[in-house]
C-alpha cells in the first residue's frame, strides 16, 4: 500500500495546483518527498524546478529532500 501512497500524494498535489489552491514551500516539499518514497528522483528534480518557477524560494528542507532523493537514486 505504501508504494501507491506516494502516487496519491502527487495526484492530490497536482489537483490542488490545477484548482489554483495556494501552495507554499511546505506543500511543494511534501510533494518532492513523496517522490523519494516512490524512488522518482527525476520527478523530484522536476518538481524542485517547478517550485522555483512558481516563484517560491526553496528552504533548507527543500534542498535536503532533493539531496536525499538523488542520493537514494544514486544520481
Backbone bond lengths (Angstrom), bond angles and torsions (degrees), N, CA, C in turn:
res aa  C-N    CA-C-N  psi(-1)  N-CA   C-N-CA  omega(-1)  CA-C   N-CA-C  phi
1 X - - - 1.459 - - 1.531 110.39 -
2 X 1.340 116.89 -37.24 1.454 120.66 -177.67 1.520 111.57 -59.79
3 X 1.331 116.90 -35.91 1.457 119.68 -177.61 1.526 111.65 -67.12
4 X 1.309 118.02 -21.94 1.460 121.13 178.59 1.526 112.19 -90.86
5 X 1.305 118.04 -20.59 1.460 121.08 -176.19 1.520 112.35 -66.81
6 X 1.325 118.47 -33.35 1.456 120.22 179.22 1.525 109.70 -64.57
7 X 1.339 116.41 -37.13 1.463 120.12 178.48 1.526 110.84 -66.84
8 X 1.312 116.67 -39.62 1.462 121.16 176.99 1.520 110.55 -63.94
9 X 1.326 116.79 -42.72 1.466 120.80 178.71 1.521 110.70 -59.72
10 X 1.320 117.13 -43.71 1.467 120.18 179.25 1.520 111.66 -68.63
11 X 1.319 117.26 -36.72 1.463 120.31 177.76 1.530 110.73 -63.95
12 X 1.325 117.16 -42.18 1.469 120.79 178.31 1.523 111.11 -66.12
13 X 1.325 116.76 -39.18 1.458 120.83 177.65 1.525 110.36 -63.62
14 X 1.305 116.21 -45.03 1.464 121.27 178.92 1.528 110.93 -61.45
15 X 1.315 116.14 -42.15 1.469 120.85 178.59 1.528 110.76 -63.67
16 X 1.318 116.50 -40.15 1.463 120.32 178.36 1.525 110.27 -62.63
17 X 1.328 117.17 -41.79 1.463 120.10 177.69 1.515 111.43 -65.75
18 X 1.332 116.04 -40.42 1.467 120.57 -179.84 1.523 112.13 -63.30
19 X 1.320 116.67 -33.16 1.464 120.32 -179.66 1.524 111.79 -89.97
20 X 1.330 114.15 6.68 1.460 122.72 175.99 1.529 114.02 63.69
21 X 1.336 115.61 29.71 1.452 118.54 171.96 1.524 108.06 -67.44
22 X 1.297 116.10 145.35 1.459 119.93 -178.44 1.533 109.96 -66.53
23 X 1.307 114.89 129.55 1.462 119.30 177.08 1.523 109.09 -109.76
24 X 1.319 114.66 161.07 1.459 120.05 177.44 1.519 108.09 -140.79
25 X 1.310 116.66 178.91 1.464 121.23 -177.34 1.531 110.66 -59.08
26 X 1.319 117.18 -36.81 1.465 120.25 -178.46 1.528 110.91 -63.91
27 X 1.324 117.44 -44.94 1.468 119.14 -179.70 1.526 111.11 -65.45
28 X 1.332 117.24 -37.67 1.468 120.40 176.71 1.528 109.89 -66.32
29 X 1.321 117.68 -40.76 1.466 120.75 178.62 1.528 111.36 -61.41
30 X 1.314 116.32 -39.36 1.466 120.09 178.51 1.521 109.73 -63.44
31 X 1.322 116.90 -42.71 1.463 120.44 179.46 1.531 110.76 -64.40
32 X 1.319 116.48 -43.53 1.467 120.32 179.04 1.525 110.06 -65.09
33 X 1.313 116.87 -38.89 1.457 121.54 178.01 1.530 111.25 -64.12
34 X 1.317 116.91 -34.39 1.472 120.43 176.68 1.524 110.06 -61.58
35 X 1.318 116.33 -34.17 1.462 120.17 176.95 1.528 111.33 -63.95
36 X 1.318 116.15 -33.42 1.466 119.91 177.47 1.524 109.79 -63.17
37 X 1.318 116.09 -43.88 1.465 120.58 178.96 1.522 110.97 -60.81
38 X 1.332 115.61 -39.14 1.459 120.33 -179.23 1.514 114.10 -87.93
39 X 1.343 116.12 5.39 1.461 121.95 -179.70 1.534 111.74 55.21
40 X 1.316 114.93 44.62 1.463 122.41 -177.15 1.525 110.18 -112.67
41 X 1.322 117.71 70.23 1.464 121.27 -174.16 1.524 112.11 -64.15
42 X 1.332 117.79 -36.36 1.465 119.77 -179.81 1.523 111.21 -65.84
43 X 1.314 116.21 -41.34 1.461 120.59 177.35 1.522 110.49 -65.98
44 X 1.319 116.89 -38.35 1.469 120.80 177.79 1.522 110.76 -60.59
45 X 1.319 116.81 -44.77 1.469 120.04 178.36 1.520 111.46 -65.07
46 X 1.314 116.32 -37.93 1.464 120.59 177.67 1.525 110.83 -62.93
47 X 1.322 117.11 -45.33 1.461 121.05 178.09 1.523 110.96 -64.31
48 X 1.330 116.76 -39.06 1.460 121.17 178.18 1.537 109.73 -59.81
49 X 1.315 116.56 -44.25 1.471 120.57 177.08 1.527 111.49 -66.15
50 X 1.327 116.46 -41.38 1.472 120.63 178.86 1.522 111.33 -61.92
51 X 1.325 116.32 -37.76 1.461 120.58 178.52 1.527 110.07 -59.24
52 X 1.320 115.98 -43.52 1.463 119.87 179.96 1.530 111.29 -68.98
53 X 1.334 116.69 -36.10 1.460 120.26 176.19 1.527 111.53 -66.05
54 X 1.348 116.37 -26.34 1.462 121.59 176.80 1.528 111.41 -81.10
55 X 1.335 115.65 9.83 1.469 122.97 176.87 1.524 113.05 67.74
56 X 1.330 116.04 29.95 1.460 120.67 174.91 1.517 108.41 -107.00
57 X 1.303 116.15 133.26 1.466 122.67 -178.19 1.529 109.37 -86.24
58 X 1.342 117.64 118.99 1.464 119.40 177.33 1.530 110.64 -60.09
59 X 1.325 115.43 145.99 1.457 119.65 176.76 1.529 109.18 -105.56
60 X 1.306 116.46 -175.78 1.465 121.03 -178.89 1.529 110.20 -58.15
61 X 1.318 116.91 -40.87 1.464 120.26 179.33 1.523 110.78 -61.73
62 X 1.326 117.32 -39.62 1.471 121.38 179.38 1.525 110.39 -57.77
63 X 1.328 115.46 -49.11 1.460 120.05 -179.54 1.526 111.59 -64.89
64 X 1.323 117.04 -40.74 1.470 120.33 178.46 1.523 111.67 -61.82
65 X 1.322 116.78 -42.05 1.463 120.78 179.94 1.522 110.14 -63.27
66 X 1.334 116.32 -46.54 1.470 119.95 -178.65 1.530 110.37 -64.62
67 X 1.310 117.57 -40.50 1.470 120.47 177.34 1.523 110.20 -61.64
68 X 1.326 116.70 -44.24 1.482 120.24 178.99 1.512 111.63 -63.77
69 X 1.328 117.33 -43.72 1.466 120.78 -179.61 1.520 109.95 -60.45
70 X 1.325 115.84 -47.54 1.470 119.82 -178.86 1.529 111.00 -67.44
71 X 1.319 116.41 -38.55 1.469 119.92 177.19 1.503 112.43 -63.25
72 X 1.314 116.09 -42.46 1.475 119.87 178.82 1.518 110.98 -68.81
73 X 1.332 116.38 -29.73 1.453 120.54 177.50 1.518 111.77 -88.15
74 X 1.335 115.92 3.95 1.462 123.68 179.95 1.516 111.87 56.61
75 X 1.330 115.95 41.63 1.463 120.73 179.24 1.501 109.82 -107.28
